[in-house]
Amino acid sequence: MSNLKITFNEIDFILPSYRYNIKFSYATKQGLPFIREYILRLAQLGAISPNHIARYFGLNERETKEAISDLIKREELKYNDRDQVLLTEKSEGYFETLGSTLNVSELRSTGATLGFELTSLTCVSTQNKRLGRLWTQGFKLDVASSKVANRDRLVSMAFQRHFQDLIEDGYMDHVKDKEGGKPNIYKVESLNQIGSEPYRIKLAFEMDVDGKAVDTNDIEGLKDSSEALELIASEINAQSRRNNHIEILGAIETLKDRNTQKLFSASAFKVDEFIQLKAGEYVNKGRYIPFVGGLYSPENWPKFSELFEKEKKAIIAQHQDDVVDMKLLVPSNPFWGKSDRINSCLTELVTGSKTSGKKSKRVYDFKVMVPLSDEYSSREKNDWLHNLADIKNNLHGYVEGYLNGDVEVVLLKDRLVAVTYYLSLPESYRVPVPIGFISTDKGVIGSVAHSLNGYLSEFYDEDKRKSLGSFGKL
């Protein structure tokens, strides 16, 4: 129990990476043909005449001349004044001791397509191992402009410095030494940027059994995490909000939620209370399932999805003609949706709105309601269309401010509800602690629906309601 850790939030941070075509030459150990090697070995013993070479290898006069001429052209043999051949300074360097293995290097030219992020200059992609294309659903980290401006030089230096590491780590399998040695970089001949891709850092924020935040000291996959962690800390500070536990208590009261207020104090999340509530009798029946860590987390989404599918099957079995209303109200909190998991979760709800088969029938009308300042907020609207492009046809706007913008609601009319409170306790946790519940209890669903629908039907400007309608009509 003392080693228990709870992941209370999972956030993606996005570093730009830059892809390059790199042309280079490298030196590699190369075995020699038999005749060539052993002529050099004989010459290592001392100066030797061409006749002795011919007799030793059983060569005729022409073959002997060709072999010696080739070695002289390679600057590996030379004649002395007695018409004997001996090693040159170059070929003497092939041997460490008498009779030792030849240490012969050969220059080769080739190329590679590699991608590097700039904080630690770690290689993060190859020609065949590409990164995703999604630049949204995460906080983008801005690397120092001086590094971005000098990225060609920095990448070139990093490529040369970590050349052997790149081979050993499988980024350049085509660059190998047949003798099992380590090739050495000789020269970067050209380096051309061909694009950029998002390198996604998925960071889990954890607390221990006492509700104390666990420090994050390393990022898996980076050679050095220090600069990336500084950028992450700076972004978190820029997005963080003041302590909102009073506002969250008010939201809990508005929704007539009798349980969630037990899970936190003004300064901390109560792990022991959460464990007790999670083990309660309502959990197994699906009437009330508490959670921490966000609805879309790997821990919580399967629970919601299972209950949702059960309710959807019940709707289909009733053969009713009316399409059931379903809303997802997105909060204004900047930490909402900062994980690429949200794409698959929302797409699951969109694609599941119709039955399969030839005579497809719509089961529910799924509206994703996103916060806007007002109906004329074209910039905000375009941001949402960009961030949630995969479900753009389901986007609806509403005037922000529902329960201070810190509560998310997923509501399948009369059947299922999931509420997430974005609790900010900056004195104890660097990022919000999403806590909430999933419920099939009719009373709970009714209370949430009354509050949400009441807010959306309110007027914000004379005859204009806070529910602004489909993006296609805004």
Backbone torsions as a table, in degrees:
resi	resn	phi	psi	omega
1	MET	NA	-36.4	-176.9
2	SER	-66.9	-23.2	179.8
3	ASN	-90.9	2.8	-178.1
4	LEU	-63.7	133.7	174.1
5	LYS	-128.4	136.8	179.1
6	ILE	-113.2	126.4	174.4
7	THR	-81.5	112.1	-175.1
8	PHE	-99.6	-8.3	173.4
9	ASN	-164.6	147.6	175.3
10	GLU	-130.9	120.0	-173.1
11	ILE	-128.5	138.8	176.0
12	ASP	-95.7	136.5	173.3
13	PHE	-121.4	138.2	-171.2
14	ILE	-116.0	120.3	173.5
15	LEU	-102.9	136.0	174.3
16	PRO	-71.2	138.0	172.5
17	SER	-119.2	153.3	-174.5
18	TYR	-121.4	126.5	-177.9
19	ARG	-94.4	137.7	-177.3
20	TYR	-131.8	144.8	162.2
21	ASN	-91.6	118.3	-176.5
22	ILE	-115.9	121.4	173.3
23	LYS	-102.6	133.0	-174.7
24	PHE	-153.8	163.6	173.2
25	SER	-121.2	148.9	-177.9
26	TYR	-142.9	156.6	179.7
27	ALA	-100.3	132.6	-179.3
28	THR	-134.8	149.4	175.0
29	LYS	-69.5	138.0	-175.5
30	GLN	-137.1	126.4	175.4
31	GLY	-67.4	149.4	-178.9
32	LEU	-100.1	153.8	171.4
33	PRO	-57.6	152.4	-172.0
34	PHE	-54.9	-53.2	-176.1
35	ILE	-60.2	-47.1	-178.2
36	ARG	-59.6	-46.2	-178.4
37	GLU	-62.6	-45.3	-171.3
38	TYR	-81.6	-21.0	168.8
39	ILE	-64.5	-42.6	178.1
40	LEU	-65.1	-37.5	178.3
41	ARG	-64.9	-40.1	176.5
42	LEU	-62.5	-42.6	-179.0
43	ALA	-68.1	-23.2	177.6
44	GLN	-66.8	-28.5	179.8
45	LEU	-73.8	-21.5	179.6
46	GLY	151.8	170.4	179.5
47	ALA	-59.0	140.9	-174.7
48	ILE	-141.1	144.3	-178.7
49	SER	-82.6	155.8	176.4
50	PRO	-58.1	-35.7	179.7
51	ASN	-62.1	-42.4	178.2
52	HIS	-62.4	-38.5	178.5
53	ILE	-64.1	-44.3	-179.2
54	ALA	-61.3	-45.3	-179.4
55	ARG	-66.5	-38.1	-176.7
56	TYR	-65.0	-39.8	-176.0
57	PHE	-100.5	-4.0	-178.7
58	GLY	70.5	35.7	-177.9
59	LEU	-97.5	150.9	172.4
60	ASN	-83.6	178.2	-173.5
61	GLU	-62.6	-43.0	-178.8
62	ARG	-63.8	-45.0	-179.2
63	GLU	-63.0	-37.5	179.7
64	THR	-66.8	-44.4	179.7
65	LYS	-62.0	-41.1	-179.6
66	GLU	-64.0	-42.2	-179.2
67	ALA	-64.7	-45.2	-178.5
68	ILE	-69.0	-40.6	179.9
69	SER	-61.1	-39.9	178.6
70	ASP	-62.2	-42.4	-178.5
71	LEU	-70.1	-33.2	177.1
72	ILE	-69.0	-40.7	177.1
73	LYS	-61.9	-33.0	179.0
74	ARG	-80.5	-1.4	-179.0
75	GLU	62.4	36.5	178.7
76	GLU	-107.5	-19.2	174.4
77	LEU	-131.0	156.4	174.1
78	LYS	-148.2	158.0	177.8
79	TYR	-89.9	145.2	169.1
80	ASN	-98.7	-175.9	-175.4
81	ASP	-75.0	0.4	177.7
82	ARG	-109.3	18.4	-179.6
83	ASP	60.0	29.6	172.9
84	GLN	-104.4	155.6	178.0
85	VAL	-103.0	145.9	178.0
86	LEU	-145.3	166.3	-177.4
87	LEU	-68.1	148.1	172.1
88	THR	-90.0	174.0	177.2
89	GLU	-60.6	-36.1	179.4
90	LYS	-63.3	-50.2	-176.3
91	SER	-74.8	-24.6	174.5
92	GLU	-62.0	-30.3	179.0
93	GLY	-70.9	-10.8	178.4
94	TYR	-72.0	-22.4	-173.6
95	PHE	-112.9	130.6	174.9
96	GLU	-82.6	-40.9	177.1
97	THR	-140.4	173.7	178.8
98	LEU	-63.0	122.8	178.1
99	GLY	80.3	4.2	-178.0
100	SER	-74.5	168.4	177.3
101	THR	-63.7	141.4	179.7
102	LEU	-70.1	134.2	177.6
103	ASN	-108.6	79.0	-174.3
104	VAL	-104.9	129.0	177.8
105	SER	-106.3	148.0	177.0
106	GLU	-133.6	136.8	178.4
107	LEU	-85.6	133.2	176.9
108	ARG	-129.4	149.8	177.3
109	SER	-115.8	139.0	179.1
110	THR	-159.4	-166.0	179.8
111	GLY	-152.5	170.4	178.7
112	ALA	-155.4	150.5	172.9
113	THR	-108.6	114.9	-174.6
114	LEU	-134.6	150.6	176.4
115	GLY	-117.3	139.0	-178.0
116	PHE	-128.8	137.6	166.7
117	GLU	-89.0	161.3	-167.5
118	LEU	-101.5	-9.0	-178.0
119	THR	-71.3	-45.9	179.1
120	SER	-120.4	3.7	-178.1
121	LEU	55.3	45.4	176.0
122	THR	-86.6	137.3	174.4
123	CYS	-74.8	126.4	-174.3
124	VAL	-122.5	-3.9	179.1
125	SER	-156.9	158.8	176.2
126	THR	-130.3	-172.9	178.9
127	GLN	-63.6	-36.6	-177.7
128	ASN	-98.5	-22.5	179.2
129	LYS	-105.2	92.8	-176.9
130	ARG	-96.5	158.0	174.1
131	LEU	-89.9	169.7	176.5
132	GLY	-68.4	170.3	-179.2
133	ARG	-103.4	-1.9	-173.0
134	LEU	-82.5	115.8	178.2
135	TRP	-96.0	-2.8	-178.6
136	THR	-104.3	-172.6	-176.8
137	GLN	55.4	49.2	177.2
138	GLY	177.9	161.9	175.3
139	PHE	-86.3	122.6	178.7
140	LYS	-80.8	130.2	-178.9
141	LEU	-97.0	131.8	-177.9
142	ASP	-97.1	109.4	176.6
143	VAL	-73.2	152.2	-178.9
144	ALA	-50.3	134.1	-177.5
145	SER	-60.0	-31.2	178.7
146	SER	-64.2	-35.0	177.5
147	LYS	-71.2	-41.9	179.9
148	VAL	-62.5	-41.8	-179.1
149	ALA	-65.5	-31.7	-177.2
150	ASN	-107.0	24.2	-172.8
151	ARG	-63.3	-33.4	179.9
152	ASP	-60.9	-47.8	-179.5
153	ARG	-65.8	-41.7	-179.0
154	LEU	-65.1	-41.5	179.1
155	VAL	-66.6	-40.3	178.3
156	SER	-60.7	-44.3	179.0
157	MET	-64.7	-42.8	-179.8
158	ALA	-65.8	-39.4	178.8
159	PHE	-60.5	-43.6	-179.7
160	GLN	-70.9	-40.1	-177.0
161	ARG	-67.3	-36.8	-175.4
162	HIS	-109.0	25.5	-174.8
163	PHE	-55.0	-50.2	-178.4
164	GLN	-69.0	-34.2	176.0
165	ASP	-62.5	-40.1	179.9
166	LEU	-62.8	-35.8	177.5
167	ILE	-70.1	-48.5	-177.7
168	GLU	-63.7	-32.6	-178.4
169	ASP	-84.6	2.5	173.9
170	GLY	86.8	13.0	179.8
171	TYR	-81.7	-19.8	179.3
172	MET	-139.3	70.7	-177.7
173	ASP	-65.9	-21.7	-178.6
174	HIS	-79.0	-9.1	178.3
175	VAL	-101.1	98.8	-176.4
176	LYS	-138.3	158.2	176.9
177	ASP	-106.2	120.2	-177.1
178	LYS	-60.9	-27.6	-178.0
179	GLU	-89.8	4.2	177.7
180	GLY	85.9	3.3	178.3
181	GLY	-82.9	-174.8	-178.6
182	LYS	-107.1	116.1	176.2
183	PRO	-62.8	150.9	178.6
184	ASN	-119.1	138.5	177.8
185	ILE	-64.5	136.3	177.7
186	TYR	-104.3	-48.7	-176.9
187	LYS	-162.0	137.5	169.7
188	VAL	-86.8	114.1	-174.3
189	GLU	-85.3	-36.4	175.6
190	SER	-158.4	153.2	-179.1
191	LEU	-146.5	112.3	-175.6
192	ASN	-126.0	125.1	177.7
193	GLN	-72.4	134.2	-178.9
194	ILE	-118.5	0.2	178.8
195	GLY	162.0	-175.8	176.9
196	SER	-141.3	152.9	-179.3
197	GLU	-141.3	152.4	178.7
198	PRO	-80.5	126.5	172.9
199	TYR	-97.5	114.5	-171.2
200	ARG	-95.9	121.6	175.5
201	ILE	-100.2	116.0	-179.1
202	LYS	-99.3	109.6	-173.3
203	LEU	-109.8	124.9	177.2
204	ALA	-95.9	128.6	176.6
205	PHE	-102.0	125.4	-171.4
206	GLU	-123.3	159.1	171.5
207	MET	-131.2	157.6	179.0
208	ASP	-91.3	-173.2	-174.7
209	VAL	-64.9	-20.8	178.4
210	ASP	-92.3	4.3	-179.8
211	GLY	81.4	14.3	-180.0
212	LYS	-91.7	134.1	-178.7
213	ALA	-63.6	139.8	177.6
214	VAL	-97.5	128.7	-177.6
215	ASP	-67.9	146.0	174.1
216	THR	-104.0	115.1	-174.3
217	ASN	-111.7	-6.3	-174.7
218	ASP	-151.5	151.1	175.7
219	ILE	-119.1	116.4	-179.3
220	GLU	-62.5	134.1	177.1
221	GLY	103.7	-17.1	179.0
222	LEU	-102.7	141.9	178.4
223	LYS	-64.1	-35.7	179.6
224	ASP	-144.5	121.4	-174.1
225	SER	-90.6	-9.4	-167.5
226	SER	-58.5	-48.5	-177.3
227	GLU	-68.8	-40.9	178.6
228	ALA	-62.6	-40.6	179.0
229	LEU	-65.7	-34.3	176.3
230	GLU	-66.6	-41.2	178.0
231	LEU	-65.0	-39.4	178.3
232	ILE	-64.5	-44.9	179.1
233	ALA	-60.7	-40.4	179.3
234	SER	-65.0	-41.4	179.6
235	GLU	-67.5	-40.9	178.0
236	ILE	-61.6	-44.4	179.4
237	ASN	-61.7	-37.3	-178.8
238	ALA	-69.0	-29.5	-176.1
239	GLN	-97.5	-12.9	-172.4
240	SER	-68.2	154.0	179.3
241	ARG	-119.9	166.0	179.4
242	ARG	-69.3	168.5	176.7
243	ASN	-57.6	125.3	-176.4
244	ASN	-121.9	25.3	-174.7
245	HIS	-64.2	-30.9	177.1
246	ILE	-65.4	-44.6	178.8
247	GLU	-63.9	-39.5	178.8
248	ILE	-65.9	-38.7	175.3
249	LEU	-61.1	-38.5	177.8
250	GLY	-65.3	-39.9	178.4
251	ALA	-65.5	-40.9	178.2
252	ILE	-60.5	-41.6	178.9
253	GLU	-67.0	-41.5	179.6
254	THR	-59.7	-39.2	-178.1
255	LEU	-85.8	1.5	-179.2
256	LYS	55.9	41.0	177.8
257	ASP	-86.7	113.7	-173.2
258	ARG	-88.9	-2.8	-170.4
259	ASN	-118.3	-38.6	-168.6
260	THR	-64.4	-28.6	180.0
261	GLN	-62.8	-19.2	178.9
262	LYS	-73.6	-14.5	-168.4
263	LEU	-90.3	-3.1	-178.1
264	PHE	-153.5	157.4	172.8
265	SER	-112.6	-167.9	179.4
266	ALA	-70.5	-11.2	-174.4
267	SER	-133.6	-8.8	-174.5
268	ALA	-157.5	158.7	172.7
269	PHE	-86.2	138.8	-177.2
270	LYS	-98.4	97.2	-175.8
271	VAL	-63.1	-43.0	-177.7
272	ASP	-62.5	-40.1	178.3
273	GLU	-65.3	-38.5	179.4
274	PHE	-63.5	-44.0	-179.4
275	ILE	-62.7	-42.0	179.2
276	GLN	-65.3	-43.4	-179.4
277	LEU	-65.9	-37.8	-179.6
278	LYS	-65.6	-28.9	-179.4
279	ALA	-87.9	2.2	-176.5
280	GLY	-67.3	168.0	-174.2
281	GLU	-66.6	-27.2	-177.0
282	TYR	-72.3	-24.1	-175.2
283	VAL	-61.2	-49.5	-175.4
284	ASN	-66.1	-24.6	-179.6
285	LYS	-90.6	-6.9	179.8
286	GLY	78.8	4.0	-178.5
287	ARG	-73.8	-29.4	179.5
288	TYR	-156.1	113.5	179.3
289	ILE	-120.8	108.4	177.5
290	PRO	-76.7	152.4	176.0
291	PHE	-149.0	161.0	173.0
292	VAL	-134.7	143.9	176.2
293	GLY	108.4	4.2	178.2
294	GLY	95.1	141.6	-177.0
295	LEU	-63.7	-31.1	-172.1
296	TYR	-91.4	7.4	-179.4
297	SER	-71.1	158.3	178.3
298	PRO	-59.3	-25.3	-179.9
299	GLU	-78.6	-38.5	-169.7
300	ASN	-99.4	-33.6	-175.8
301	TRP	-61.3	-41.6	178.5
302	PRO	-57.3	-33.8	179.1
303	LYS	-67.6	-44.7	178.1
304	PHE	-65.1	-45.3	-176.5
305	SER	-61.0	-38.9	179.5
306	GLU	-63.5	-46.8	178.9
307	LEU	-66.5	-37.9	-179.2
308	PHE	-63.8	-44.2	179.2
309	GLU	-63.2	-36.9	178.2
310	LYS	-63.0	-44.2	179.6
311	GLU	-69.4	-35.5	178.7
312	LYS	-64.8	-41.9	178.0
313	LYS	-63.0	-36.8	178.9
314	ALA	-65.4	-38.3	178.0
315	ILE	-63.9	-46.8	-179.4
316	ILE	-61.4	-39.9	-178.1
317	ALA	-65.6	-23.2	-179.0
318	GLN	-80.5	-11.0	177.6
319	HIS	52.4	38.0	-179.6
320	GLN	-83.1	150.2	-177.5
321	ASP	-82.2	-29.9	-177.9
322	ASP	-70.9	143.4	175.4
323	VAL	-88.6	128.7	-177.2
324	VAL	-74.4	139.0	178.8
325	ASP	-80.6	134.6	175.8
326	MET	-136.1	129.3	-179.3
327	LYS	-123.7	144.2	166.0
328	LEU	-123.5	112.2	-179.9
329	LEU	-96.1	114.5	-178.8
330	VAL	-82.0	132.1	178.4
331	PRO	-77.4	169.6	178.2
332	SER	-85.5	-5.9	-177.1
333	ASN	-60.5	128.7	-175.3
334	PRO	-66.3	-15.1	-179.6
335	PHE	-87.7	-4.1	177.9
336	TRP	-70.2	140.2	172.7
337	GLY	70.9	17.5	-179.1
338	LYS	-92.3	53.8	174.6
339	SER	-156.8	137.0	-178.8
340	ASP	-70.1	-6.6	175.5
341	ARG	-63.7	-27.1	-175.0
342	ILE	-63.9	-29.7	179.5
343	ASN	-60.2	-50.3	-178.3
344	SER	-67.1	-35.4	-179.8
345	CYS	-66.8	-47.3	-179.3
346	LEU	-69.0	-37.5	177.2
347	THR	-63.0	-36.3	176.8
348	GLU	-59.2	-42.0	179.8
349	LEU	-71.4	-35.5	179.1
350	VAL	-67.5	-50.4	-177.6
351	THR	-68.6	-24.9	-179.0
352	GLY	-83.0	0.4	-175.9
353	SER	-75.3	-13.0	178.0
354	LYS	-121.4	151.6	174.5
355	THR	-75.4	159.2	178.3
356	SER	-89.8	170.4	178.8
357	GLY	104.6	178.1	-176.6
358	LYS	-66.7	-41.0	-179.6
359	LYS	-99.0	67.3	-178.1
360	SER	-65.2	138.1	-178.7
361	LYS	-129.9	137.1	177.8
362	ARG	-74.4	126.9	-178.8
363	VAL	-90.8	-43.4	-179.3
364	TYR	-144.4	155.4	178.9
365	ASP	-101.7	107.5	-171.9
366	PHE	-95.4	116.1	178.8
367	LYS	-113.1	124.8	172.7
368	VAL	-99.4	107.1	-173.6
369	MET	-96.7	116.2	-176.0
370	VAL	-110.2	147.5	-174.9
371	PRO	-77.4	136.3	175.4
372	LEU	-132.4	156.3	176.0
373	SER	-65.5	-43.1	176.3
374	ASP	-166.8	-177.0	-175.3
375	GLU	-70.5	-13.0	-177.4
376	TYR	-98.3	8.6	-175.5
377	SER	-82.1	76.2	-175.6
378	SER	-66.2	-36.3	179.5
379	ARG	-64.7	-44.9	178.6
380	GLU	-63.7	-41.0	178.7
381	LYS	-60.3	-45.5	179.9
382	ASN	-64.3	-35.4	176.7
383	ASP	-61.9	-43.4	179.0
384	TRP	-67.1	-39.4	177.7
385	LEU	-62.5	-34.5	177.8
386	HIS	-73.1	-45.3	-175.4
387	ASN	-72.6	-31.2	-178.1
388	LEU	-121.2	47.1	-174.8
389	ALA	-60.7	-32.4	-176.3
390	ASP	-68.1	-20.2	-178.7
391	ILE	-126.1	32.3	-173.7
392	LYS	-59.3	-29.7	-178.7
393	ASN	-73.1	-12.9	-179.7
394	ASN	-101.1	1.7	-174.6
395	LEU	-80.2	133.0	174.8
396	HIS	-130.3	152.0	179.1
397	GLY	-104.2	153.5	170.7
398	TYR	-145.0	154.2	179.9
399	VAL	-73.6	122.2	-173.8
400	GLU	-60.5	156.9	176.3
401	GLY	129.2	-3.7	-179.3
402	TYR	-63.2	120.7	-178.8
403	LEU	47.5	47.3	176.1
404	ASN	65.3	15.6	174.8
405	GLY	77.1	12.3	-175.8
406	ASP	-114.1	16.4	-177.0
407	VAL	-129.6	130.4	174.5
408	GLU	-104.7	140.2	178.9
409	VAL	-130.9	130.6	169.1
410	VAL	-116.1	120.0	-171.4
411	LEU	-132.6	114.1	169.7
412	LEU	-97.5	112.0	-167.4
413	LYS	-46.0	123.4	173.9
414	ASP	65.4	5.4	-172.6
415	ARG	-128.4	-38.3	-173.3
416	LEU	-155.7	142.7	176.3
417	VAL	-142.7	145.2	171.4
418	ALA	-132.8	126.4	-179.1
419	VAL	-119.9	132.5	177.0
420	THR	-124.3	122.5	175.5
421	TYR	-97.9	128.7	177.4
422	TYR	-93.5	90.4	-175.2
423	LEU	-82.4	120.3	179.4
424	SER	-105.1	116.6	175.4
425	LEU	-129.4	72.2	-171.0
426	PRO	-61.6	-20.8	177.9
427	GLU	-69.6	-22.2	-176.1
428	SER	-116.8	-31.4	-175.6
429	TYR	-133.0	133.8	-175.2
430	ARG	-67.5	-30.5	-178.0
431	VAL	-125.1	163.5	179.7
432	PRO	-58.9	154.0	175.2
433	VAL	-106.5	99.8	177.6
434	PRO	-72.2	121.0	177.2
435	ILE	-131.1	155.1	-179.7
436	GLY	174.6	-154.3	-175.5
437	PHE	-154.9	158.5	170.9
438	ILE	-117.5	136.4	-176.1
439	SER	-147.7	143.8	170.6
440	THR	-111.0	7.9	179.8
441	ASP	-70.3	125.4	-175.9
442	LYS	-61.0	-37.7	179.7
443	GLY	-65.4	-43.9	178.8
444	VAL	-64.4	-45.7	179.8
445	ILE	-59.7	-42.8	-179.5
446	GLY	-63.0	-41.0	179.8
447	SER	-64.3	-44.5	179.9
448	VAL	-65.9	-44.2	-179.5
449	ALA	-62.4	-40.6	179.5
450	HIS	-61.8	-44.0	-179.7
451	SER	-67.1	-49.4	-175.3
452	LEU	-65.8	-50.6	-178.1
453	ASN	-66.1	-32.0	176.2
454	GLY	-63.5	-43.4	179.2
455	TYR	-64.2	-46.6	-175.3
456	LEU	-66.3	-25.6	-179.0
457	SER	-88.7	-6.1	178.0
458	GLU	-67.7	154.6	175.9
459	PHE	-91.3	138.3	176.5
460	TYR	-111.9	-16.3	-180.0
461	ASP	-156.7	94.2	-178.7
462	GLU	54.6	-103.1	-175.4
463	ASP	-101.4	18.3	-177.0
464	LYS	-107.5	122.4	-178.6
465	ARG	-84.2	162.0	-178.3
466	LYS	-70.7	-23.2	171.3
467	SER	-81.2	111.9	-169.9
468	LEU	-90.0	-12.6	178.2
469	GLY	95.6	-176.5	-177.1
470	SER	-64.3	144.7	176.8
471	PHE	-59.3	-30.1	-179.4
472	GLY	-65.5	-16.9	-178.5
473	LYS	-110.3	-3.8	-179.5
474	LEU	-85.3	NA	NA
